[in-house]
Amino acid sequence: MKYVLAWLVMGFATAASATSVPQIPLEDMVRLADHVVVANVARVDMVDGRGRPVTNPQARTGPGLKNQIRLHLRVKQVLFSRAGAVPPTLTVPLWTMWHYQLGDMQEVVSEEDSVFLLKGDGYEPAYHNGFQRSIDEREQIEQLLAPR
């Protein structure tokens, strides 16, 4: 199940629907990031347009729907942050235009560490597509962070 969530976040939405976002080079994504953390996904949840929890595993996100999937990260290490201190847990809201189903996303919760490229005070993805990177890319990401 290694990297399954990364695959879903980066590729499943494109394959499942007409919603697509072009990939950008890793260098550009690192430049967009306000926070770069090593973390794992502790859990996945969904809220409706009013912020109320959605528990139906069949509930979906996508164009025209108000639901939003959120990744709850357990931060292991902060590689970079413009904000200084980063909380030990983060809630990362996913783009509502992706076609996801809550139950499918909850099944891929993993203890595997990844590098997450995030932006802003709300710790949103630095870019809609590819913000969760393999831990194998850590050294390359750290090199791209060095000139900052």
C-alpha positions as CSV (number, residue, x, y, z in Angstrom):
1,M,0.0,0.0,0.0
2,K,3.1,2.2,-0.1
3,Y,2.4,5.5,-1.7
4,V,-1.3,4.7,-2.4
5,L,-2.5,7.9,-1.0
6,A,0.0,9.9,-3.1
7,W,-1.2,8.0,-6.1
8,L,-4.8,8.9,-5.3
9,V,-4.1,12.5,-4.6
10,M,-2.0,13.0,-7.7
11,G,-3.6,10.7,-10.2
12,F,-6.9,9.2,-9.3
13,A,-8.9,12.4,-9.7
14,T,-7.6,12.9,-13.3
15,A,-8.4,9.3,-14.3
16,A,-11.8,9.4,-12.6
17,S,-13.2,12.5,-14.3
18,A,-12.7,15.3,-16.6
19,T,-11.2,17.4,-13.8
20,S,-7.5,17.7,-14.5
21,V,-4.8,19.9,-13.4
22,P,-1.4,19.9,-15.2
23,Q,1.6,18.8,-13.3
24,I,4.2,21.4,-12.6
25,P,7.9,20.8,-12.0
26,L,8.9,20.0,-8.4
27,E,11.1,23.1,-8.3
28,D,8.1,25.3,-9.0
29,M,6.0,23.5,-6.4
30,V,8.7,23.9,-3.7
31,R,8.9,27.6,-4.6
32,L,5.1,27.9,-4.0
33,A,5.3,26.2,-0.6
34,D,5.2,28.1,2.6
35,H,5.6,25.0,4.6
36,V,7.4,21.7,3.9
37,V,6.8,18.9,6.4
38,V,7.5,15.2,6.7
39,A,4.2,13.7,8.0
40,N,1.8,10.8,7.6
41,V,-1.9,10.8,7.1
42,A,-3.5,9.9,10.5
43,R,-7.0,10.1,9.2
44,V,-9.3,11.4,6.5
45,D,-12.6,13.1,7.0
46,M,-15.2,15.2,5.0
47,V,-17.2,18.3,5.8
48,D,-20.1,19.8,3.9
49,G,-20.4,23.4,2.7
50,R,-21.3,24.5,6.2
51,G,-18.4,22.7,7.9
52,R,-20.5,20.0,9.3
53,P,-19.1,16.4,9.4
54,V,-20.1,14.0,6.6
55,T,-19.8,10.4,7.6
56,N,-21.5,8.6,4.7
57,P,-18.6,6.6,3.0
58,Q,-20.4,7.0,-0.3
59,A,-20.4,10.9,-0.1
60,R,-18.5,12.5,-2.9
61,T,-16.6,15.7,-3.8
62,G,-16.4,17.3,-7.2
63,P,-17.8,20.1,-9.4
64,G,-21.2,21.3,-8.1
65,L,-20.8,19.6,-4.7
66,K,-20.0,21.5,-1.5
67,N,-18.3,18.6,0.3
68,Q,-14.6,18.8,1.1
69,I,-12.1,16.0,2.0
70,R,-9.5,16.8,4.6
71,L,-6.3,15.0,5.4
72,H,-5.3,15.0,9.0
73,L,-1.5,14.9,9.2
74,R,0.8,13.8,12.0
75,V,3.9,16.0,11.5
76,K,7.1,14.2,12.1
77,Q,9.5,17.0,11.0
78,V,9.4,20.5,9.6
79,L,11.9,21.0,6.8
80,F,10.8,24.6,6.1
81,S,8.2,27.0,7.2
82,R,7.7,30.8,6.7
83,A,5.5,30.8,9.8
84,G,8.0,29.5,12.3
85,A,6.4,27.0,14.5
86,V,4.1,24.4,12.8
87,P,1.6,22.5,14.9
88,P,2.2,18.7,15.5
89,T,-1.0,18.0,13.6
90,L,-2.4,19.7,10.5
91,T,-5.7,19.6,8.7
92,V,-5.1,19.9,5.0
93,P,-8.2,20.7,2.9
94,L,-8.2,19.1,-0.5
95,W,-9.4,20.9,-3.6
96,T,-13.2,20.4,-3.9
97,M,-13.1,20.0,-7.7
98,W,-11.4,16.5,-7.4
99,H,-13.8,13.6,-7.8
100,Y,-13.3,11.7,-4.5
101,Q,-15.4,9.4,-2.4
102,L,-15.0,9.6,1.3
103,G,-14.8,5.8,1.9
104,D,-12.2,5.3,-0.8
105,M,-10.0,8.0,0.7
106,Q,-10.4,6.7,4.3
107,E,-9.2,3.2,3.1
108,V,-5.8,4.5,2.2
109,V,-4.8,6.1,5.5
110,S,-1.2,5.0,6.0
111,E,1.6,5.2,8.5
112,E,4.0,5.8,5.6
113,D,5.8,9.1,5.8
114,S,5.6,11.6,2.9
115,V,6.8,15.1,2.2
116,F,3.9,17.6,2.1
117,L,4.3,20.9,0.3
118,L,1.7,23.3,1.8
119,K,0.9,27.0,1.7
120,G,-0.8,29.7,3.8
121,D,-2.2,29.8,7.3
122,G,-4.7,27.1,6.4
123,Y,-2.0,24.6,5.4
124,E,-3.5,24.1,2.0
125,P,-1.8,22.2,-0.8
126,A,0.9,24.3,-2.4
127,Y,-0.6,23.2,-5.7
128,H,-3.7,21.1,-6.4
129,N,-1.8,18.2,-8.0
130,G,1.3,16.5,-6.5
131,F,1.7,18.3,-3.2
132,Q,2.2,15.0,-1.4
133,R,5.6,13.6,-2.4
134,S,7.4,10.4,-1.8
135,I,9.8,10.3,1.1
136,D,12.4,9.3,-1.5
137,E,12.3,12.8,-2.9
138,R,13.2,14.4,0.5
139,E,16.9,15.0,-0.4
140,Q,16.0,16.6,-3.7
141,I,13.4,18.8,-2.0
142,E,15.9,19.8,0.7
143,Q,18.3,20.8,-2.0
144,L,15.7,23.0,-3.6
145,L,14.9,24.6,-0.2
146,A,18.6,25.4,0.4
147,P,18.8,28.7,-1.6
148,R,15.9,30.1,0.4
